Amino acid sequence: MLGFLPAPSWKSMQQVLAILTQGLTKRFEHHYAVRDVDLQIQAGEVYGLIGPNGAGKTTLIRMLAAAEEPTLGDVYIAGERLLRGQDNPALKRQIGYLPDDFPLYEDLTVWDYLDYFAHLYQLREPRRTRRLHEILELVQLSHKRNSLIATLSRGMKQRLSLARTVVHEPTVLLLDEPVSGLDPIARVQFRDIIRTLQASGMTILISSHVLSDLAELCTSIGVMELGFLVESAPLADLYRRLSRQTLVISTLGAIAPLTTALNQWPECQVLATIPDQGEVRVQFTGSNEAAADLLRSLVHAGIPLTQFHREPADLESIFLTLEHQQTA
């Protein structure tokens, strides 16, 4: 006889998840920065945390990093429970935390800076020297090992900060706005390093306002609003549920006949027109077959089309859809 499998216990969930919180709350006097957050992140994921300024992202990350004590709730990192009022050395060894404002000691060389933090984490020789060479190669700073930090570019300094964050080989990496202020080339370099760290088995939570970067890196996304985690799901699931299907249609002739024809289709909602380019952008709710029928009807109507294609959904449009749902 077939039966139902029992639901996983809280203890078993602790063991399989890299990050787990239950009812996590932080209150500052009369203000709640984080409210009742239940977060689950599988080992090996790259999890993107997005939301407007003041949504509670930084406070949540600080609590996960044991840099801020929760008011209520529980935190587990790689199975280790955060104990309030204690130092939590075992939990902290599992974590690499890069805040958005961590200072660099600019009068030190790159090697001395990393060696200092390797000593703090009690890495012993010969492992310590090997580890420093490994992470300098990872962040592409081997050629700068004897340079003063003050002489580095902003992108190099950020990669050095990341190297310091992973010098002790944590299992969980927490990054708060790590690409803020970086130029496009530096952001590409940073993304490549994140991919390498994920490939090595590290679980990564990254907060950023650069949604295009998160779309390329992340397996799952969490959205925060007013301290609440209002959405947490695999990125593919968010695309499936929330992305708007946009058609871009252009004509060689006048734009009015095109918009008139589109308005006759209930699946079409004209989002924007660009008359000088003969372009119309349409939110389309129909199937692939309906899109083919639409294209056929426009051609039969004698409208001289120059393009008719779907525009891929992006993370920004999904975020705006969620924001609209929250304020509706």
N, C-alpha and C positions, 0 to 999 in steps of 0.2 A: 504494500500500500504506500502510495506517495504521501509524503508529509512536507511541511514547511520547514525550511532551515531557520534556526533561531537567529534573532537579530543580533548583530555583533555587540559585545559588551563594551562598556566604557573603557575597561582595562585593555581589551584587545585593540580598540581604536587608538589608544595611547601608543601601542607598540608598532602600528603600521603607518602612522602619520608622522611627518617631519614637524609639522606645527599643528597644534590643537588648542583651541580656547573654548571655554564654556562660560557664558554670561559675563564676559570681560567688560568691565566698566571703570571709567576714570572720571572722578568729579574734582573740580578745583573750586572750592568754596561753594557758590551757588550755580556753577556752570558745569554741565556735563560735556566733556570733550569726546568721550567714547561711551556708547550705551549698549550694554547687553549683547556683545559681539560673540557669536559662535562661528569660529573659523576653522576650517579643515584644509590642510595642504598636504598632498601626497608627497612622499620622498621622490626626489628627482625632478620635481616640477619647477618651472619658472612662472611665478605668480605675480601678475601686475596689479597694483593697487592704485585706483584712480578716484578722482573726486575733486570738487572745487576747493579753493583755499578755505581753511577753517573747518573742513569736514571731519577731521580727527585722524588723518592718515599718520602724521608724524607721532602723535601721542600713542597710537596703536603700535607702531613700530618700536617706539621706545619701551613700551611695556613688554613686547616680545623679546627685546634685547636685554631685559632686566635692568634698564637704565631708568625706568619709571615704575614705581610700585602701583599695582592696581588698587582701586578702591574696593571692588568686588570682582569675583570670578577667578577662574583658574587658567594657567598657561602651562602647556607641556611642549618642550622642545626636544625632539628626538627621544621621546619617552621620559624625559626628565621633568619633574614638576617644579615650577617656580614656587619657592617657599618665601612668603612675605616676611620681611624683617630679618632675613638671613642673607649671607653673601652669595650663595648658590654657585660655588666654584665649578661643580661638575656640569651644570647647565651652561655656564658662561663659556666653557671650553668648546661647547658644541656650536657656538655662535660667532659669526663674523659680522660686525655692525659698522656700517659706514654712514654716519649722519651727514647732513648737507653742509655742516659748518665745522668739521673737525680741523683743528689747526695743524699746520706743518711747521717743523723746526727748521727754518730756512738757512740757519748757519751751519747745519750738518750736511755731510755728503749723503747721497742716496744710500750707499752701503751702510754707513753708520746709523742712519735713521732706521733702516730695516733691522739691523743687528740689535739695536736698542730694544725694539719690540719683540724680537726673537728671544732676547734675554728675559723680558718680562713674562713671556709664556713658557720660560724654563726649557727652551730647546737646547739640547746639549750637543757638543761636538762628537763625531763629525757631521751629525745630522743637520746641525744649524747652518753650517756653511753650504752644504748641499742644497738645503731648502732655500737659502737666499739666492743661490744661482738659479734654481728652478723658477722662482717667482719673478726674478728680474727678466728671465727669458720670456715668461708668460706675458708680462706687461710691456715687453719690448723696450726695456731700459738697461739692458746689459752694458751698452756702450756709454751709459751715463752713470755708472756705479760710483765713480770718483768725483762726480760733479756736485757742486753745492746746489741744494734744493732751490735756492733763490734764483738760480740761472735757468730753471726749467720753465717751459711753456705751461699754460694752464692745463692743457690736455695731458702733458706729462705728469704734472702734479696730481691730477685726478687718478691717473693710472698708478702712480706711486701710493696714493692713499688706498686704492684697492689692494695693492700688493701688501701693504701693512695689515689690511683687514683679514687677509687669508693666509698670513704667514704661519699660523698655527694649525692650518688644515681643518677648518671648521666643517661641520656637516650642513649647517644652515647659514646662508648669507642674507643679511638684511641691508638693503640699499635704499636710502632716502634721497630722492632727487639727484642721482649720481651724475647725470649728464647736463645739469643746469649750467647754462653759460658756455657750453662747449660748441665749437664749430662743427660743421657736418663731418669733416674728416675725422676729428677726434671722437665724435659719436660713433662712427663706423668702427673705429679701433676698439672702443669700449664695448660695443655690441659683440665683436668677435671674441673678446676675452670672456664675456659672460657665457657665450656658447661653449667655449672650451671648459669653463668651470662646470657647466651643467653636464657636459659629456663625461666629466670625471666623476659624476655622481652627486654633486652638490645640489641641494635644494635652495632656490633663490626667490626671495620676495623683493620686488622692486617697485618703488613709488616714483611716478614721473608724470609731468604734464605733457611730455613729448609722446603723444599717443601712437604716432607712426613707429617709433622705436619699440614700444610695447607690443604692437601688433606683429612685429617681426620676431620678437623674442619669446613671447609668453605662451604657455599652454593653457592657463586659466586666468580669469580676471575677477577682481573684487571691486565693487563700486561703493564708496562711502558718501553719506549725505547726513549732515547734522549729527555726526557721531554714530550713526547706525550703518551697519553693513547691509545695504539694500539689495545687493545682488552679488552672488558668488557662483561662478559656473565656468566650465571649460569654454575657451574662446570659440571653438567651433559651434558649440551650442548657442552662444550669444548671437553669432552670425545667423544661425538658422532661425532663431526666434525673433530677433529684433532688427535685423538689417532691412532697410528699405531698398526695394529694387528700382533703380533709376535707369530710364532709357534716355539716351542722348540721340536726338533726331535732327538732321539738318537738311535744308533744301536750297536749291539754286534760285528758286523763284521767291515770290512774296511769302512772308511768314503767315499771313492771315489765313489763307486756305488750309495750311497745315494745322494751325491751332483749332480751326473750326472742325476739321475732320477728327482731330484727337478728342475734342470735347463730346463727340458723339459716342465715345466708348466709355462705359461705366468703370472699366478697369484703369482708366487713365485720369490722373490729376496733374494738370500742368503746374510745375513748380517754378519755372523761370523761362523767360524768352530773351534771346539776344538777337534783336532784329538785324543789326549790321553784319552778323555772321550767319543769319538764317537758321539759327539754332534754337531748339526747344528742349527743355529738360522735363521729363515726365516721371512721376511716381506711378509705377505699374504694379498692379496686384494680381494680374492674370498668370496663367500657366505658360509654359514654353509654347504650347500649341496656340494659345491665345495671342502670344507675341507674333508668331508666324502669320496668323490671320490678320493681325493689325498691319504688319508690313505689306502683306498681299493687297489689302484694301487701299492703302496709301498709294501703292504703285498703280492699281487699277483706276484710282481717282485722277491719275495724271500728274501727281505731285512729283517734281524732279528731285528725288532724294540723293544726297551725297553721303550721308552716314545714318546708320541705324544700329545702335549697339547698347548693350548693358554696361553700366559703369559699376565696377566692383564695389561692394560695400566696404567701408572702413570703420575702424574703431571709434573715430570721432563721431560718425553718424549714429553709431550704436549708443554712445555715451549721451548724445543729445536726445535720442529717443527715450532713454531711461530718465533723463532730467525732466523731459516733458511729462512722462508718466507720473513722476513724483510730485509735480506741481499742478497737475490736472485736477 
